[in-house]
Amino acid sequence: MEDLEQLEENLSYKFKNKNLLSEALCHSSFVNELGDPNISDNERFEFLGDSVLNLVISHILMDRYPDIKEGSLSRMRASLVNESQLAIIAKSIDLGTYIKLGKGESHSQGRKKKSILADAMEAIIAAIYIDSGFDAAFKMIQKHFSSLLNSITTGFTLNDYKSQLQELAQLIYKVTPQYLLNYETGPDHDKTFSVYLEVWDIKTEGIGKSKKMAEQDAARKALEILNKQTKKKV
């Protein structure tokens, strides 16, 4: 069994069954190259860890924000539970050093890939859950997600859709929404504006009696799309 004491220290969790931790670190490329039928990759753990993580974050958000509605809670969770944030947390505990990769993935900087780091982080969560149960997984997630959880503000409850969208876009996609004026129609005293919005793969059109109102309408529609995409993943 490899020495994983430093990783356990980084996690602030000591495994009773070290084999669970070892399996959580096995990438499919490593298992495929090894060709040992007795060794499993971490994909099943990843599946379970994703569910445990979403449950824990949902629980924490509901406790922290008892007056916030389901749609806003879903968007808040989406800003916390995604590949980028999981990879950041994985890097903070130096998880990449311990992931077992095949030669191809290792040579192609696999230890730095967001997808591999995020998947391994979810697998670790599952391993802790299997090893000691929900409370232990909850404690570990709460500790390592604390700074992200503290960055969430009640701004999600306001009707300032542009601010909500910008905050989510920065957290999830690391980009800023782009608004472009499509057209304006009508006499000067009664104009109607159309604004085109694009952020990542989401594109919407907003209509309003002012440019600002049109931008808010476009942002509202983009948030609805983002919310639906989030629901499909959980």
Beta strands, then each sheet from edge to edge (+ up, - down):
strand 1: 178-185
strand 2: 192-199
strand 3: 202-208
sheet 1: 1+ 2- 3+
end
